[in-house]
């Protein structure tokens, strides 16, 4: 039965396809407005950011999306390790001559005309590798501490160390949390999950406490009403922007904050711009769309009869859920401010290409439910 499920597929999940198209097109529409004033101010081109997103994000993302749909997802089980090792090599190169630092962070790598963030690619390659590693029937990864838990620590520690040095703390948290969800749902002993969770929390806490700027972010979150013109300026302006949208918003393109008082309107704070222009109704619709997308992916994972496919879909759903929750929650004052983009919406070609490729692989797997 399992062999039949793997070899014979039918049509992809059209509902999921519609959700992905809606979020991608909606994201580009939101970005076009959020970036227009900034593009005009910096480059004398209101559509500069949108054009860049279309060329370096959507075009590459569509290619990844098409390949993801066409290639049987079982193929990635054979090349998952190679993909992860290549990704780790690219991650190491950001600290060399080809790396590019922006705002004190070494996250970008330039190869020829292409500049991208290798850390974003990890959201794809890490999940594929973890799913292949945990679904190997010849090795007891879930119950044997030497073959499962300790190697899992080594993998997470290697990735975590490279990300924290960039620094990309929130990306590290998202990846490790998603990895733990995949590890837990693979059937691992609950005590392993508990140990992993405790060690992960202690590691993150120690890193935050030992680095002043990270610790300052926590203090700013605890005391949001202090230093509103300095450290807490962004979150206070974001809350004002969100609140001023009311129920129905000021109207598309009518945000008064995106090029004046609101920092990073195309990246971290793009949800605030959407809330001001589209109101509570529009912002809530965006939240609901993300929720439906994640639950649909989990539903498809439940109906797959192949463990590898199940773990891929759970991992991708976890990445999207965690990242969208952290982005929207941080700019709404629920979490400390972070630097992660809103999936499918924020400016960033690498992120859009990765999420579209994830979507293509998910749709391919949906053929076998």
Number of C-alpha atoms within 10 A of each C-alpha: 6 10 9 10 14 19 10 9 15 10 11 18 19 11 11 20 15 12 16 21 15 14 18 19 14 15 21 21 15 23 26 22 24 34 28 21 23 22 18 15 12 10 12 12 16 19 19 17 22 23 15 14 23 15 13 18 24 25 15 19 25 17 14 21 24 17 15 21 21 13 14 17 22 17 9 19 18 11 14 20 18 13 19 20 14 13 20 20 12 19 26 17 19 24 18 11 9 14 20 19 13 8 5 9 13 21 24 22 23 15 10 7 5 8 16 21 21 23 26 22 21 22 24 24 25 27 25 27 24 24 27 23 18 22 21 13 10 6 13 15 23 20 15 14 14 11 13 19 20 15 13 21 15 11 13 18 15 12 19 22 14 18 22 16 13 19 16 20 20 19 22 22 19 20 26 22 19 25 24 23 17 24 25 16 16 19 12 19 16 12 9 20 17 13 11 20 15 11 13 19 12 12 14 17 13 12 15 17 14 11 10 10 11 17 16 15 17 16 15 19 20 12 12 17 13 14 12 15 11 8 16 19 17 19 24 20 20 29 16 17 26 26 17 20 24 16 15 15 23 18 13 16 20 15 24 16 21 27 19 11 15 23 18 17 26 29 20 22 31 30 31 31 31 30 27 33 28 26 24 20 14 18 24 13 13 18 14 12 16 22 16 13 21 21 15 18 25 20 16 23 25 17 13 22 17 19 18 25 29 25 28 27 31 27 31 25 25 24 26 23 19 16 22 22 17 23 27 23 16 21 24 22 15 13 16 21 24 18 16 23 23 25 23 29 24 26 28 23 22 21 27 29 25 26 26 26 23 26 26 27 28 29 27 27 29 26 19 24 21
